Amino acid sequence: MGKILVHEFTTLDGVIDAPAWAGDYPFDTRMGEAISAIMGSSNAILLGRHTFEMFAPAWSVRTAADDPGAPFMNESPKYVVSATLQSADWNNSTILGAYDTEAIRALKERVDGNIYVSGSGTLVRAMLADGLVDELHLFMYPLVAGAGGRLFPEGGASAKFTLGGTEAYDGGVLHLTYMPVR
């Protein structure tokens, strides 16, 4: 049974939606290595519909020469949680249907290795609430967005986490690894 490893770009105030602001900061090669390590430890990708619809056209045309993450993104089995998506034409993609805790648990049992999740805020919030996330990799940028979808919305359930690691990068970005306390 693998673990679900979530990777999010976030601001100091917890905004994770549409992280175009990440482009305003230098991309440290060590940060790329950290993201590659998360991907490299995974054998499948799990995405929500919105992130899938953004990733599919962007990643499907990339090669390893364009981005070292392209082979992982394009060749790995991809599972999409969506009640509305009718087709998933990106290589090795399967629609799981509407969010279902038991379906995600069954996927964890079925996949030999870890499952990588990037973005997919609605899906990640639901999996956190249901205790399905095993590692949370937050790449925190030194800015306050002020508005936007947050990983932990106001009024949500409280949760505790254990710090698994930290790394600081040029430009002020921090990689914080947390594991939920169960």
N, C-alpha and C positions, 0 to 999 in steps of 0.2 A: 504494500500500500504506500502510495506516494503522499507527499505533502502538497498543499496549495501554497504557492509562494506569490505574494502580491507585490508588484512594483508600481509605485506612484510618484509622480512629480508633484510637490506641494509647496505652498507658500507658508510663511510664518503663521498666518491666520488660518491655515488649514484648507485653502482653496485648491481643488484638484481638477476642476473643469477646464478644458481647453487650454492647456499650459503653453500657449504661444509665448508667454513671457520667458520661458526657459531659453529661448533663442537670444535673449538680451545678455546672457552670461556665457563666458567661455566654456567650451566643453572640454573638461580635463580628461586626458587619456585614461587616468586611473578610474574615473567615473565610468568610462566606457568599459573598462576591464571588469568593474564590479557588476555592471548590468549584464555583460557577457557571461560572467560566472553564474548569475542567477539563471539566465537562459540555458547555459551549458549544463546545469544540474537538472534540467527539466526535459521531459520527453513528450509533453503535450502543452497546448495553449488553450485557455478557457477565457472567453470574452463575452461581454454583453453585446446586444445588437448594435447600439450606437457606435461603440469602439470598433466592432467588426466592420461596420459600414465605412468607417474612416480608414481603418488599417488595410482592408482588402485592396482597394485601388492603389494605395500608396506603396505597400510592400510587394504586391504581386509583380510589379515591373522592375524591382530592384534585384541586382545581382550581388554576389560576394564582393565584386570589384567596387560596387557603389557603397555598400555597407556590410561590414562583417556579420551583422545579425540577420542578413537576408536569407541565407540558407535555413537557419532555424525557423524564421517566421514563415517561410514559404513551404518547407518540406515537412514540418511537424504536423501531427494531427491537431486539428483545431475544432473546438467544441463551442457552439454559440448558444447562449441562453436567450431565447426570444419567443414571445407568444405571437409575434406578428410576421417575422421574417419567413418568406415563402421559399427562398432558394439561397444557397451559399455556394457560389461558383469558385471561390478561392480554393486552390489545391488542398486536398485532404480536410475539407470542412464538413462538419456534421451539425445540424440544428438539433439541440436537445429539447426544445419546446420552452414553455413558460418556466419560470424559476420554480424549482422543486427541491427542497432540502434532501430528500431521499435520492433523487436523481444525481445530485452532486456527490453525495456519499458513495453511491454506486460507481460513479466515474472515478473517484479516488481509489476505490477497490480495484477497478478494472485496469487503470493505467499503471503500467510498470514504470515507476519513477515519479518524479515531481511534476506538478502542473503549474505552468507559468500564467499569471494574470497581469495584464498591464491596463491601466486606466479602468474602464468599466465600473465607474463609481456606484451606480445603482446595484449592480451585481455584488460588488465588494461589500457595500454596506449591509446587504442581506446576508451574505456569507459570514461576515463578522458577527452579526446578531445571532446567527445560528451555530456559531462555534466551528465553522468549517475552514477558516483561515489558519494556517500553521505558522507562517512567517510574513511579516509586513515590512517591506523595504521602502522606506520613505526617503526620497531625495528632496531635501528641504532647501528651497531657494530663499535668499535673504531679502524678501520683499513682502509687503502686505498688499494683497489684492483689494481688500475692502468689500468685495462682493463676488459671488460665484458659488457653485456647488462645492460643499465641503465634504471631506471624508467622514467626519463625525458631525452630523447636523445638530443644531440646537434642539434640545428636548429629547434627544436620543437616549438610549439606555447607557448607564455608566459601564465602564470596562477597565480592567487592569491588564498591564503588559509588563513583560520582563525585557530589559534591554539586552540584546544579543551582540551588538557591536556598533561601533561608530567609525566614521572616516570623514575627514574634512578635505575639501578640494579647493584648488585655486578658484577665485571668484566668490568664495563664501558658501558654496553649496555643501551641505552635510548629508551623508548617507547614514541613516539611523535604521537599525534592524531591531524589530520587536517581535516577541512571541506572546500571544495571548495567554494569560493566566487562566487555567481551567479549573 
